[in-house]
Amino acid sequence: MSVWNVVETIAPQLLLLGFALALPALDYLFKDKRILAVAALIPMVVYAGMVLCWTLLGVWDPPVSSIPLLELDFFSGLFTLAFLAVGIIVVLSSPEYIRNERNHGEYYALILLALIGMTVVASSTDLIALFVGLEIAGIASFALSGFAKSDKRSSEAATKYFIVGGFSSAITLFGISLLYGASGTTSLSAMGPMLETAFGSYEGLHSVTTLATVMLLAGLGFKVAAVPFHMWAPDVYEGAPTPVSGLLAAASKKMGFAALFKIFLLGIIVTKTDWAVAVGILAIVTMTVGNLIAVSQTSIKRMLAYSSIAQAGYLLIVLPVGTQYALAGGIFHVLTHAFMKSGAFMVVVALGVRAVGETLDDFKGLNRRSPFLAFSMAIFLLSLAGIPPLAGFASKFVLFSSAVYGSMGADGTPWLLWLAVAGVLNSALSLYYYARVIKHMYMDKGPEERIRPTPMVSMAIVFAVVMTFALGLYFDAVIDLCMQAAGQAFPGLPAGDLIG
Amino acid sequence: MGWWLMFEGFPILSLVILAPLVGSIATFMLGRYERYAKWMALGASAVAFILSLAVTLAFVTDPVGSDTHNGYQFYESHVWIETLGINYIVGLDGISLPLFVLTTLLCMLSVVFSWDTDRRPKAYFGLMLMLEVGVLGVFVSLDYFMFYVFWEVVLIPMYFMIGVWGGPNKDYAAIKFFIYTHVASLAMLISIMALYFEAGLGTFSMEAIAGESVGFATGVQVAIFAAMLFGFGVKLPMVPFHTWLPDAHVEAPTAGSVLLAGLLLKMGGYGLIRVAIPSLPDGASEMSLVMAAIAVVSIVYGAVLCLAQNDLKKMVAYSSISHMGFVLLGYATLSELGLVAGVFQMFAHGLVTAVLFMMCGVVQHKCGTRLIPKLGGLAQKMPIAAAMMTIGFLASLGLPGLVGFPAEFSVFYATFDEWGLWVLLPLASVAITAGYYLWALQRSMFGTTTTDIDTSHLRDVDWYEAFPVAVLIALIAVFGVFPGLIFSRITPAVEMILGVMGGG
């Protein structure tokens, strides 16, 4: 392991880190704080460009890592793209929103640090690296959610998030240590065979791994806000500055899924029979509770919070189905959700900048005040509900169909069909509260004065709208990448699809 | 060999879909020039209609022996999402052709009928064109994925049309329509996934999957067919899943109702014969009696409900339930005549119901109410409207010489062929139908002039209302006298389907 290779492997993270360290200093140099946002965009765009060149265009190959902790594969590449896309959208929308706060440099630095943690999780091949990544991102997010220091709700959100986050990290770490004890390794790929050997010699070890599974499910369940570990999410999303809520809902949460996929489908896949049913029930409960509570929300941010709890339920389907096809659907859904959810939050940001409130009633008559914002919001919400030809439909289609496939055939598991049925029924349920917002925007009367969103927020929203359409209309290249990613990083899983 | 070779290799069907799509986007982007929205919409829908007429002329009536693609003409196939086996495949056969032309016709006439719409015209006409895109797409798709995409695309414009331009209770009606039909679509989605995986071909092509799925085990076929029957049946609508329809119709603006009853209901009937029945013949024959029972209940129950209505439009809405029941009854026989009759009934109902809803719109517009007890003697003030409404009602109750008669007659004939004297059950509805139509006509148009509304300033129909209705009435008469024009095109396609099903 040469030093150069290490530097080469983590070069993008170093780039982010460099800018993160420089930004607070730049804060003193520039009066126009938008320059800081542009500076923060540079490393993200460069990084995203590199990943795009490598994954989609195939014109460049990343260095083969000689560190046993990190590996750059399509799986990490696609997750990184999702994180960076959200990062770019959030940073573009931030300058005007936080204009009355101090310490802009630190704000962007913290976003970059959070992204470092997320990308580390996505490319980790080892539980230690994974945990370190979770912590880097976690601590940066705690600070970010308390960024609006003058706002009590923001401080409350930060405190709550910090306590719950710290607690869940501890539980996760406990689970990791149990797994290490049972298998004797922290390497995810080596864990499976070593666990099997260990089971061969001592059957009772199953109780240890089961305990570890419960701990990991609870710890990471907090991160992804799966029911019953979701209580913190609505409060934090509501209290945190809205761009940060977007970052938490669309990116932080996906980091939790990267970790869940890595641990459950790579590390402890050999014990799948022990946890598949439990995770399946967790998935159904999560999506149903999330959607049911979302129906009664009057704050748009809380509604979006519960909607992303429901989306976590859909994504949890991947684990019990446990095929490469399901995982491809999961990665795809992470990508599409990154755009539609962060887009929806950025519409709230754009309104917030113009001093429009955050309740559903504030959306009344939005179409007359700003057709652009109303149209964008409608697209994001319809996509979240899974209406074709938008991106959310395409990814849900793959996700749910993987459950249908898993339930069929001689070696299928029939109960998996209920995951698809629950997902589909929940999509219909979610349509109710999404359509209600659309009704407010287009059919109800509200204040008349026009709202002009600021240019940077508009750019972010246009980007998200375009991607929501593009990923729904033509996703061949993306789904192909997702399949390759799943096959590369999780070679042990059954294919679970019809494509050779 | 035929005329259609003129379009050999020419994407005429895509062009027909593209015209309203481009028109829709252009209409939305008119900006300050919103007074041109209706012209834009008329232009786009007229282009689509003229192109579809060209398609009709070039259509080979009996494709047997000609070099069509398994009976599908104007066939186009392009790879869309290769990884999942999703293709852009379109084609027309004798089943889809009548509905395809009906769509372009009704959309164009609806634009004309809405000529005086001044409330947010850009959005109104833009949405109408978007709806046309969706419905056309459904009728030409030969790939399950794009079929579903177009199917769902239809929902959004209709949701907005009801919700924005609807009546007093529009909020409830719009969301009920949206969610009710969306749930049904999702049932269909799951059954599409099941078909796709069970066939195991890695393609969503309807033809390829049908080739496999006819051989599925009976239990599997019944399960998938039942899910599809629910998915398509809600749209049809069949009792007991019909409750969204009266709400949606009563609240929708007139053009919305015309498109809803004239086209959207047909999507359900079309889905059954394009997808469910030929792909799952064993499931269909197992469920045949269930379909027949639901159909008869829909026919009779719908007709009885009509008797009880005071609102002219609500009555017409319930009559749709009854008349779409005939489609399902025709299908339930699974005989050649029954299937052909079902398709013909869809076409006939599309023409007739459009007239009825337009006339309801005229009454609402001129009199300010559609409540039958408040109307009366309108024929003296608006003779043309009364005549048009009378013809519409007579066509709908199945008067020989008008298009409803051959449709219903052949459904009854097929039913008699299959189940003998059980045909008397649905036949009884004819008497009820005649009863509610004539009764309503007598109370609203004839008799003593009403005093509940101010009739002194009543005007007769305006030109933009009369023109579409006149066109439709002409067609109702033409196809009533020459039903063979349609029958001769549907029959070969149905024979093709029965051939796939192994003789039915």
Interface residues (C-beta under 8 A of the other chain):
Chain A: L382 I387 P388 P389 F393 F397 V398 F400 S401 V404 Y405 M408 G409 A420 V421 V424 L425 S427 A428 L431 Y432 A435 R436 K439 Y442 M443 Y474 F475 D476 I479 D480 M483 D497 L498 I499 G500
Chain B: W80 I81 E82 T83 L84 G85 F145 Y148 V149 E152 V153 L155 I156 Y159 F160 G163 V164 K170 D171 A174 I175 F178 I179 H182 V183 L186 A187 L189 I190 M193 A194 Y196 F197 E198 G200 L201 G202
